[in-house]
Amino acid sequence: MHSRTARRPRPRAGARTLSRRGLALLLAPVAATAVLLGLTATAASAEPVDDEGGTKTLREQLDEAATAYQDARVELEKSQDRELRLTVQMESLQDELEELVEQVQRVAATAYRTGRVGTFAALLNSSSPDMFLERAVAVDMIAKREQEMLANLKALSEEIEEQRAEIEAEIARQEEEVSNLDAAKQQAEAALYAIGGGASGQFVAYESPDAAPAPRNSDGSWPSESCSEPDPTTSGCLTPRTLHAYEEARVFGFTRPTSCWRSGSWGEHPLGRACDFASSNSGFGRVAHGSDKEYGDRLASFFVHNADALGVQYVIWYRQIWFPGSGWRAYGGAAGDPSSDHTDHVHVSIR
């Protein structure tokens, strides 16, 4: 069992802005944004900072943004699957319609070439009661067949139009979910700017193995979980998904000292939804260099690579933070201690 030593929290100030959505939006409201940044930085610096360099507001904003991003991504993928199924169905209906149109055209062409007589003429030319009945049945069958073909033609045309309308609706849903993804990324980046973490980070990822996916609901969403599993690293608890992520890391050799649950009134650790993985065999407290730095790089790469499979919300390592959709961004660096700067451990938050 490994535990984290308490570290003195240090406040920090920064700036806040919004990004993405095109170059025009990035460059337009410069003066107004500068005023907003100053106000936000003042508010952020007044908040208590935990031993990992984050405030309550930052943790809540990152958690909310990551949840919104992951939910929007699930809905986008579901909509894309529905669009694909509808497209395949519509293509099948169109093939059926084309075949039916050809049949109708053949019947019409045959009737035109043979100069087919009307129904009453066919019946009046009968030479006997038996022939009359036979012709009556034949005429009725032909009429029913033609009516059936025309009815099917109309029904298929209407069904194709309905399918086309559903596909258009799915495309509209996808545009909405893409907008939601963008909004979630902007929210996360705005929160990071507020602590001075807006600049793009520099991180060279390692190739990583595929972890076993954590269980999902039948519709692809993440099931709601509580802190119900014993934490192998402390006397606290973990959510099943966080425990799964911890165990998967160990399966692939990331077995150095780890600390997951810890007490507190905010953040993911008290909820059993985060773990800190020391980069050194000796534990926490030393800035990683050499092989320890490589260990941390490989571990961070592992969680980023398997973010979708494991439900990773964000990863913090070596003054940088990874958020889905945004990639690596600068994080911290002002406090100067290994814990706040995350130079001695990889932090992973799980959905």
Stockholm file with secondary structure:
# STOCKHOLM 1.0

chainA/1-351         MHSRTARRPRPRAGARTLSRRGLALLLAPVAATAVLLGLTATAASAEPVDDEGGTKTLREQLDEAATAYQDARVELEKSQDRELRLTVQMESLQDELEELVEQVQRVAATAYRTGRVGTFAALLNSSSPDMFLERAVAVDMIAKREQEMLANLKALSEEIEEQRAEIEAEIARQEEEVSNLDAAKQQAEAALYAIGGGASGQFVAYESPDAAPAPRNSDGSWPSESCSEPDPTTSGCLTPRTLHAYEEARVFGFTRPTSCWRSGSWGEHPLGRACDFASSNSGFGRVAHGSDKEYGDRLASFFVHNADALGVQYVIWYRQIWFPGSGWRAYGGAAGDPSSDHTDHVHVSIR
#=GR chainA/1-351 SS CCCCCCCCCCCCCCCCCCCCSCHHHHHTTHHHHHHHHHHHHHHHHTSCBCTTSCBHHHHHHHHHHHHHHHHHHHHHHHHHHHHHHHHHHHHHHHHHHHHHHHHHHHHHHHHHHHTCCCHHHHHHTCSSHHHHHHHHHHHHHHHHHHHHHHHHHHHHHHHHHHHHHHHHHHHHHHHHHHHHHHHHHHHHHHHHHTTTCCSBCCCCCCCCCCCCCCCCCTTSCCCCCCSCEECTTSSSEECHHHHHHHHHHHHTTCCSCEECCCCCSSSSGGGTCEEEEESBTTBSSSCCCHHHHHHHHHHHHHHHHTHHHHTEEEEEETTEEEETTTEEEECCCSSCSHHHHTSSEEEEEEC
#=GC SS_cons         CCCCCCCCCCCCCCCCCCCCSCHHHHHTTHHHHHHHHHHHHHHHHTSCBCTTSCBHHHHHHHHHHHHHHHHHHHHHHHHHHHHHHHHHHHHHHHHHHHHHHHHHHHHHHHHHHHTCCCHHHHHHTCSSHHHHHHHHHHHHHHHHHHHHHHHHHHHHHHHHHHHHHHHHHHHHHHHHHHHHHHHHHHHHHHHHHTTTCCSBCCCCCCCCCCCCCCCCCTTSCCCCCCSCEECTTSSSEECHHHHHHHHHHHHTTCCSCEECCCCCSSSSGGGTCEEEEESBTTBSSSCCCHHHHHHHHHHHHHHHHTHHHHTEEEEEETTEEEETTTEEEECCCSSCSHHHHTSSEEEEEEC
//
